[in-house]
Amino acid sequence: MAGCGLGESTHHLFLHCEIFGSLWQYIRDWIGISGVDPFTLQRRSIMQMLWLLCVWIVWNERNNRIFKNTQTNIIDLMEKVKYHLFWWLKANNVKFVYGTIRWWSDPLLSLGID
């Protein structure tokens, strides 16, 4: 179990767990959207990458809690998401229209996605 006291399933762990569920709201607030526009290819690609990254972050945190008896707070998990997404994008030669400093406050604008 990830520490919330409920049975573990992928649905619970990644969407409804009281510990990890709030991560998605932090992500939406950071990006500045309430949902995904399925007709915008660039945004959809970023959101797919973001989803996979968040699953990876949550899964690693879950394993750290179970096997290493360590915990990272939700704000630090959010910072990990920002950091890792930035470096995943840079590894794929994504150009930042407004520079990397803007990335932390407005990621879509820094990527030239409105």
C-alpha positions as CSV (number, residue, x, y, z in Angstrom):
1,M,0.0,0.0,0.0
2,A,1.1,3.5,-0.7
3,G,0.3,4.8,2.8
4,C,-3.3,5.9,2.4
5,G,-4.8,2.8,4.1
6,L,-6.9,1.6,1.2
7,G,-6.4,-1.4,-1.1
8,E,-4.1,-0.7,-4.0
9,S,-5.2,-0.7,-7.6
10,T,-3.9,1.3,-10.5
11,H,-7.2,3.2,-10.7
12,H,-7.0,4.1,-7.0
13,L,-3.3,4.8,-6.9
14,F,-3.2,7.1,-10.0
15,L,-6.6,8.8,-9.8
16,H,-8.3,8.6,-6.4
17,C,-5.6,8.1,-3.7
18,E,-5.8,11.0,-1.2
19,I,-2.0,11.1,-1.2
20,F,-1.3,11.2,-4.9
21,G,-4.7,12.3,-6.3
22,S,-4.0,16.0,-5.6
23,L,-0.9,15.9,-7.9
24,W,-3.2,16.1,-11.0
25,Q,-4.8,19.3,-9.7
26,Y,-1.3,20.9,-9.1
27,I,-0.4,19.9,-12.7
28,R,-3.6,21.4,-14.1
29,D,-3.0,24.6,-12.1
30,W,0.6,24.8,-13.3
31,I,-0.3,24.4,-17.0
32,G,-3.4,26.6,-16.6
33,I,-6.0,24.3,-18.0
34,S,-9.0,22.4,-16.6
35,G,-9.0,19.7,-19.3
36,V,-7.3,18.6,-22.5
37,D,-8.4,19.9,-25.9
38,P,-8.3,16.7,-27.9
39,F,-8.2,18.6,-31.2
40,T,-4.9,20.4,-30.5
41,L,-2.1,18.0,-31.5
42,Q,0.8,19.8,-29.8
43,R,-1.1,20.2,-26.5
44,R,-2.3,16.6,-26.7
45,S,1.3,15.3,-27.2
46,I,2.5,17.3,-24.2
47,M,-0.4,16.1,-22.1
48,Q,0.3,12.5,-23.1
49,M,4.0,13.0,-22.1
50,L,2.9,14.7,-18.9
51,W,0.5,11.8,-18.1
52,L,3.3,9.2,-18.5
53,L,5.7,11.2,-16.5
54,C,3.2,11.6,-13.6
55,V,2.5,7.9,-13.6
56,W,6.2,7.3,-13.4
57,I,6.7,9.8,-10.6
58,V,3.8,8.4,-8.6
59,W,5.0,4.8,-9.1
60,N,8.5,5.7,-8.0
61,E,7.1,7.5,-4.9
62,R,4.8,4.6,-4.1
63,N,7.9,2.2,-4.3
64,N,9.9,4.6,-2.1
65,R,7.2,4.6,0.5
66,I,6.8,0.9,0.5
67,F,10.4,-0.3,0.2
68,K,12.5,2.6,1.5
69,N,10.1,3.9,4.1
70,T,10.5,7.5,2.7
71,Q,8.0,10.1,1.7
72,T,8.1,13.1,-0.5
73,N,5.4,15.8,-0.1
74,I,3.1,16.7,-2.9
75,I,4.7,20.0,-3.7
76,D,8.1,18.3,-4.1
77,L,6.5,15.7,-6.3
78,M,5.1,18.5,-8.4
79,E,8.6,20.0,-8.7
80,K,9.9,16.6,-9.8
81,V,7.3,16.6,-12.6
82,K,8.3,20.1,-13.8
83,Y,12.0,19.2,-13.7
84,H,11.7,15.9,-15.4
85,L,9.3,17.1,-18.1
86,F,11.7,20.0,-18.9
87,W,14.6,17.6,-19.3
88,W,12.5,15.1,-21.4
89,L,11.6,17.9,-23.7
90,K,15.1,19.1,-24.0
91,A,16.4,15.6,-24.7
92,N,14.0,15.6,-27.7
93,N,15.3,19.0,-28.9
94,V,12.2,20.9,-28.1
95,K,12.8,24.7,-28.5
96,F,11.5,27.0,-25.8
97,V,10.0,30.1,-27.5
98,Y,10.3,32.3,-24.4
99,G,13.2,30.6,-22.7
100,T,13.6,28.1,-19.9
101,I,13.0,30.6,-17.0
102,R,9.4,31.1,-18.3
103,W,8.9,27.3,-18.2
104,W,8.4,27.2,-14.4
105,S,5.5,29.7,-14.5
106,D,3.9,29.2,-17.9
107,P,4.9,26.0,-19.6
108,L,2.6,26.1,-22.6
109,L,3.5,29.6,-23.5
110,S,7.2,28.8,-23.2
111,L,6.6,26.0,-25.7
112,G,4.7,28.4,-28.0
113,I,1.4,26.6,-27.4
114,D,-1.5,28.9,-26.8
